[in-house]
Amino acid sequence: MTGPDRMHGLPGMFRHVECRTCGWIRQEPRLIAADLSAYYPSEYLSYRKAPQGDRHILRQVIDRYGLIKRRRAIERYVRNGRLLEVGCGTGLFLDEMRSCGWNVSGVEPSLHASAYARESLGLNVFSGSLEQFDLSGRSFDVICMWDVLEHLPDPAKALVRLAASLDPGGLLVFSVPNLEGIERRLFKSYWAGWDLPRHLYLVPRRALADLLYQNGLTVVRQNAVAGSYQMLLVSVKWYLRDYCGVRPAVVQSVLRGLRSSPFQLAVAPLVYCLDALNMSSTTTYFAIRELRC
């Protein structure tokens, strides 16, 4: 499929192609790294900072709930230890983990986001790409990537490096767009999971599980943990605005209604079922590194 940058409206048309053999979907041709960086503006979602002031209390509660939900999902398998977050943004998740006793560090290519994590939150964050980050001699109990793998120029190579940096019994946690989810079929080219030109690769479920197993990792859980409803709202926005031609003011009114507490409470059982059945727009993998004969 071919499409524009629907998230930020920056110029250009981009294309995803699918391998008929393995099912991997990749962007082709892709922008070089220097040009691609322009498609990660300062208002990019992962670069949001900790909200301040009474007028942001509801946002603080929502953000805090998402962080706690992710932390508790990890602590079902590993109670404490050394944690690395790849693509940590402004460090909000690392800050949550540190507050509960974890020894945390991060990797973030955005200079302004990583600077915020270091200077405002006092976190140990490397400014640069995963490819530039030296993993030699380092080991972790948990490595996590929230909506990051699809942005990497070589996700298979990244998983090989990260698996080798996990201690035996260590946990790799990452979330990716769910190609098998119902929302991809419903919204087609207006599905938020495409997110051209930032999403360089999308990997089908079976191929990803095979790749993990080949690197000594066994998937122990696979379902959405957080963020699936927000991703659904992005798909709704793109569909109404770009396919149906609904005026922006009307689209914003619809989204306000969908974000309202009464509506979210009403649809919570449906969202929970889609997440539990692994049918929503995002999937989180929990994979344990095992010692195999």
RODO-2510 file (C-alpha; in nm, 4 decimals, decimal comma):
residues 293
     n   res          X          Y          Z
     1     m     0,0000     0,0000     0,0000
     2     t     0,1038     0,3583    -0,0619
     3     g     0,0207     0,6578     0,1520
     4     p     0,1308     0,9911     0,3016
     5     d     0,2419     1,0861     0,6507
     6     r    -0,1066     1,0886     0,8065
     7     m     0,0185     1,1458     1,1615
     8     h     0,1922     1,4828     1,1111
     9     g     0,1023     1,5779     0,7538
    10     l     0,4643     1,6172     0,6456
    11     p     0,5354     1,5969     0,2713
    12     g     0,5951     1,2836     0,0692
    13     m     0,4319     0,9585    -0,0431
    14     f     0,5613     0,6274     0,0902
    15     r     0,5085     0,2586     0,0234
    16     h     0,4965    -0,0712     0,2107
    17     v     0,5680    -0,3958     0,0255
    18     e     0,5167    -0,7540     0,1461
    19     c     0,7509    -1,0491     0,0987
    20     r     0,5543    -1,3377    -0,0558
    21     t     0,7812    -1,5923     0,1140
    22     c     0,8071    -1,4846     0,4790
    23     g     0,5279    -1,2271     0,5070
    24     w     0,7499    -0,9486     0,6409
    25     i     0,6277    -0,6042     0,5355
    26     r     0,8856    -0,3322     0,4795
    27     q     0,8960     0,0225     0,3556
    28     e     1,0530     0,0461     0,0112
    29     p     1,2159     0,2693    -0,0820
    30     r     1,2873     0,4234     0,2552
    31     l     1,4261     0,7594     0,3519
    32     i     1,7875     0,7774     0,4644
    33     a     1,8291     0,8299     0,8373
    34     a     1,9103     1,2005     0,8051
    35     d     1,5876     1,2682     0,6135
    36     l     1,3749     1,0355     0,8256
    37     s     1,4619     1,2264     1,1436
    38     a     1,2486     1,5183     1,0194
    39     y     0,9418     1,2920     1,0530
    40     y     0,9939     1,2743     1,4301
    41     p     0,9046     1,6331     1,5296
    42     s     0,9165     1,7556     1,8877
    43     e     0,5404     1,6968     1,9263
    44     y     0,5783     1,3259     1,8405
    45     l     0,3740     1,1205     2,0897
    46     s     0,6706     0,9367     2,2463
    47     y     0,8370     1,2687     2,3281
    48     r     0,5645     1,3910     2,5626
    49     k     0,6813     1,5216     2,8982
    50     a     0,5362     1,4712     3,2433
    51     p     0,2197     1,6858     3,2609
    52     q     0,2192     1,9652     3,5175
    53     g    -0,0565     2,1650     3,6864
    54     d    -0,4141     2,1011     3,7961
    55     r    -0,5537     2,1332     3,4436
    56     h    -0,3659     1,8165     3,3469
    57     i    -0,4804     1,5995     3,6392
    58     l    -0,6890     1,3659     3,4180
    59     r    -0,3992     1,3196     3,1764
    60     q    -0,1670     1,2473     3,4696
    61     v    -0,4037     0,9785     3,5956
    62     i    -0,4350     0,8168     3,2522
    63     d    -0,0596     0,8244     3,1877
    64     r     0,0169     0,6948     3,5354
    65     y    -0,2258     0,4060     3,4930
    66     g    -0,0587     0,3038     3,1669
    67     l     0,2872     0,3083     3,3264
    68     i     0,1723     0,1055     3,6262
    69     k    -0,0001    -0,1468     3,4009
    70     r     0,3216    -0,2005     3,2039
    71     r     0,5325    -0,2279     3,5180
    72     r     0,3028    -0,4846     3,6771
    73     a     0,2981    -0,6896     3,3563
    74     i     0,6789    -0,7108     3,3687
    75     e     0,6888    -0,7866     3,7413
    76     r     0,4743    -1,0953     3,6865
    77     y     0,7911    -1,2542     3,5453
    78     v     1,0856    -1,0601     3,6940
    79     r     1,0477    -0,8868     4,0283
    80     n     1,3492    -0,6558     4,0143
    81     g     1,6937    -0,6037     3,8639
    82     r     1,8650    -0,4310     3,5726
    83     l     1,6311    -0,2937     3,3060
    84     l     1,7137    -0,1411     2,9672
    85     e     1,4504     0,0442     2,7670
    86     v     1,5235     0,0900     2,3968
    87     g     1,3526     0,3985     2,2561
    88     c     1,2765     0,5357     2,6004
    89     g     1,1589     0,8785     2,4778
    90     t     1,1535     1,1277     2,7635
    91     g     1,2020     0,8513     3,0213
    92     l     0,8594     0,8406     3,1865
    93     f     0,8492     0,4604     3,1992
    94     l     1,2084     0,4386     3,3247
    95     d     1,1191     0,6859     3,5986
    96     e     0,8256     0,4664     3,7025
    97     m     1,0461     0,1558     3,7185
    98     r     1,3220     0,3362     3,9093
    99     s     1,0706     0,4559     4,1683
   100     c     0,9992     0,0890     4,2450
   101     g     1,3626    -0,0054     4,2975
   102     w     1,4745    -0,1067     3,9487
   103     n     1,8250    -0,0249     3,8194
   104     v     1,7342     0,1425     3,4914
   105     s     1,9041     0,2745     3,1785
   106     g     1,7794     0,3750     2,8372
   107     v     1,8618     0,4362     2,4718
   108     e     1,6930     0,7172     2,2781
   109     p     1,7870     0,8617     1,9357
   110     s     1,6034     1,1929     1,9873
   111     l     1,8465     1,4454     2,1317
   112     h     1,5816     1,6636     2,2954
   113     a     1,3878     1,3676     2,4403
   114     s     1,6990     1,2018     2,5825
   115     a     1,8202     1,5356     2,7201
   116     y     1,4888     1,5767     2,9052
   117     a     1,5233     1,2258     3,0517
   118     r     1,8727     1,3012     3,1785
   119     e     1,8372     1,6629     3,2880
   120     s     1,4793     1,6731     3,4196
   121     l     1,4437     1,3179     3,5516
   122     g     1,8077     1,2362     3,6266
   123     l     1,8054     0,9137     3,4270
   124     n     2,0959     0,7256     3,2697
   125     v     2,0004     0,7561     2,9002
   126     f     2,2263     0,7180     2,5973
   127     s     2,1619     0,9657     2,3144
   128     g     2,1797     0,7717     1,9896
   129     s     2,0442     0,4726     1,8037
   130     l     2,0475     0,1126     1,9228
   131     e     2,3051     0,0414     1,6532
   132     q     2,5379     0,2988     1,8144
   133     f     2,4823     0,1692     2,1683
   134     d     2,7622    -0,0588     2,2934
   135     l     2,6075    -0,3714     2,4458
   136     s     2,9359    -0,5614     2,4865
   137     g     2,9978    -0,6704     2,8434
   138     r     2,6503    -0,5592     2,9527
   139     s     2,3677    -0,7847     3,0678
   140     f     2,0124    -0,7151     3,1784
   141     d     1,7303    -0,8888     3,3601
   142     v     1,4708    -0,7087     3,1451
   143     i     1,4912    -0,5328     2,8086
   144     c     1,1805    -0,3537     2,6869
   145     m     1,0749    -0,1690     2,3729
   146     w     0,7343    -0,0038     2,3607
   147     d     0,6300     0,0537     1,9956
   148     v     0,9929     0,0664     1,8808
   149     l     1,0822    -0,2485     1,6842
   150     e     0,8893    -0,1365     1,3746
   151     h     1,1002     0,1830     1,3636
   152     l     1,4376     0,0050     1,3542
   153     p     1,6352    -0,0257     1,0274
   154     d     1,7120    -0,3946     1,0970
   155     p     1,4738    -0,5434     1,3564
   156     a     1,6040    -0,9000     1,3127
   157     k     1,9605    -0,7935     1,3902
   158     a     1,8368    -0,5861     1,6836
   159     l     1,6608    -0,8866     1,8361
   160     v     1,9770    -1,0972     1,8004
   161     r     2,1821    -0,8361     1,9894
   162     l     1,9237    -0,7818     2,2587
   163     a     1,8675    -1,1543     2,3184
   164     a     2,2417    -1,2010     2,3683
   165     s     2,2391    -0,9229     2,6305
   166     l     1,9753    -1,0907     2,8472
   167     d     2,0749    -1,3017     3,1449
   168     p     1,9357    -1,6584     3,1460
   169     g     1,5801    -1,6275     3,2679
   170     g     1,5782    -1,2653     3,1565
   171     l     1,2744    -1,1101     2,9921
   172     l     1,2410    -0,9326     2,6566
   173     v     0,9220    -0,7246     2,6342
   174     f     0,8184    -0,5350     2,3239
   175     s     0,5013    -0,4120     2,1607
   176     v     0,4397    -0,3927     1,7861
   177     p     0,1468    -0,3222     1,5523
   178     n    -0,0706    -0,6321     1,5222
   179     l    -0,0992    -0,7306     1,1562
   180     e    -0,3501    -1,0038     1,2467
   181     g    -0,5755    -0,7685     1,4413
   182     i    -0,9306    -0,6892     1,3387
   183     e    -0,8567    -0,3164     1,3082
   184     r    -0,6136    -0,3647     1,0200
   185     r    -0,8873    -0,5405     0,8223
   186     l    -1,1464    -0,2835     0,9227
   187     f    -0,9526     0,0357     0,8421
   188     k    -0,7319    -0,1036     0,5611
   189     s    -0,4890     0,1659     0,4371
   190     y    -0,6136     0,4060     0,7065
   191     w    -0,5015     0,1765     0,9893
   192     a    -0,2747     0,3538     1,2405
   193     g    -0,0337     0,0607     1,2398
   194     w     0,1049     0,1594     0,8992
   195     d     0,2243     0,5030     1,0192
   196     l     0,4305     0,5837     0,7104
   197     p     0,7145     0,6754     0,6872
   198     r     0,8145     0,5963     1,0470
   199     h     0,7247     0,2260     1,0481
   200     l     0,9990     0,0613     0,8459
   201     y     0,8994    -0,3009     0,9149
   202     l     0,5872    -0,4893     1,0205
   203     v     0,6259    -0,8572     1,1053
   204     p     0,3552    -1,1276     1,1102
   205     r     0,3013    -1,3141     1,4345
   206     r     0,4410    -1,6524     1,3293
   207     a     0,7574    -1,5062     1,1731
   208     l     0,8266    -1,3025     1,4850
   209     a     0,7774    -1,6022     1,7165
   210     d     1,0149    -1,8088     1,5003
   211     l     1,2787    -1,5347     1,5097
   212     l     1,2575    -1,5145     1,8879
   213     y     1,2864    -1,8922     1,9265
   214     q     1,5914    -1,9027     1,7004
   215     n     1,7596    -1,6631     1,9428
   216     g     1,6883    -1,8630     2,2570
   217     l     1,3690    -1,6812     2,3537
   218     t     1,0390    -1,8481     2,4344
   219     v     0,7190    -1,6444     2,4133
   220     v     0,5263    -1,6820     2,7395
   221     r     0,2590    -1,4198     2,6816
   222     q     0,1278    -1,2328     2,3822
   223     n    -0,1514    -0,9769     2,4029
   224     a    -0,2063    -0,6014     2,4239
   225     v    -0,0927    -0,4422     2,7507
   226     a    -0,1497    -0,0702     2,6967
   227     g    -0,2197     0,1842     2,4260
   228     s    -0,4574    -0,0164     2,2077
   229     y    -0,7530     0,2196     2,2531
   230     q    -0,5481     0,5267     2,1650
   231     m    -0,4263     0,3518     1,8519
   232     l    -0,7880     0,2744     1,7602
   233     l    -0,8746     0,6444     1,7942
   234     v    -0,5918     0,7351     1,5548
   235     s    -0,7339     0,4919     1,2974
   236     v    -1,0814     0,6409     1,3423
   237     k    -0,9388     0,9896     1,2935
   238     w    -0,7568     0,8985     0,9712
   239     y    -1,0568     0,7087     0,8331
   240     l    -1,3053     0,9906     0,8966
   241     r    -1,0713     1,2686     0,7828
   242     d    -0,8959     1,1111     0,4832
   243     y    -1,1434     0,8524     0,3528
   244     c    -1,4822     0,9978     0,4458
   245     g    -1,3760     1,3612     0,4012
   246     v    -1,5313     1,4722     0,7299
   247     r    -1,4378     1,8294     0,8266
   248     p    -1,1577     1,8536     1,0876
   249     a    -1,3799     2,0301     1,3423
   250     v    -1,6347     1,7481     1,3223
   251     v    -1,3605     1,4853     1,3507
   252     q    -1,2300     1,6537     1,6668
   253     s    -1,5811     1,6564     1,8126
   254     v    -1,6191     1,2848     1,7444
   255     l    -1,2804     1,2116     1,9031
   256     r    -1,3687     1,4146     2,2118
   257     g    -1,6772     1,2005     2,2519
   258     l    -1,4779     0,8789     2,2082
   259     r    -1,2237     0,9974     2,4666
   260     s    -1,4905     1,0917     2,7217
   261     s    -1,5010     0,8895     3,0420
   262     p    -1,8619     0,7661     2,9983
   263     f    -1,7928     0,6326     2,6494
   264     q    -1,4638     0,4693     2,7480
   265     l    -1,6343     0,3006     3,0425
   266     a    -1,9111     0,1772     2,8122
   267     v    -1,6729     0,0187     2,5617
   268     a    -1,4183    -0,1032     2,8193
   269     p    -1,5474    -0,4657     2,8124
   270     l    -1,5148    -0,4780     2,4324
   271     v    -1,1642    -0,3267     2,4409
   272     y    -1,0648    -0,5728     2,7143
   273     c    -1,1867    -0,8688     2,5080
   274     l    -1,0051    -0,7522     2,1930
   275     d    -0,6840    -0,7077     2,3928
   276     a    -0,7162    -1,0442     2,5667
   277     l    -0,7879    -1,2239     2,2374
   278     n    -0,4920    -1,0482     2,0724
   279     m    -0,7193    -0,8889     1,8124
   280     s    -0,6593    -0,5181     1,8763
   281     s    -0,4114    -0,2964     1,6900
   282     t    -0,1111    -0,3651     1,9102
   283     t     0,0508    -0,6769     2,0524
   284     t     0,2969    -0,7030     2,3399
   285     y     0,5357    -0,9992     2,3435
   286     f     0,6847    -1,1344     2,6656
   287     a     0,9746    -1,3702     2,5878
   288     i     1,2049    -1,5462     2,8352
   289     r     1,5670    -1,6294     2,7514
   290     e     1,6257    -1,9979     2,8174
   291     l     1,9325    -2,2176     2,8260
   292     r     1,8749    -2,4922     2,5685
   293     c     2,0784    -2,8032     2,5012
***
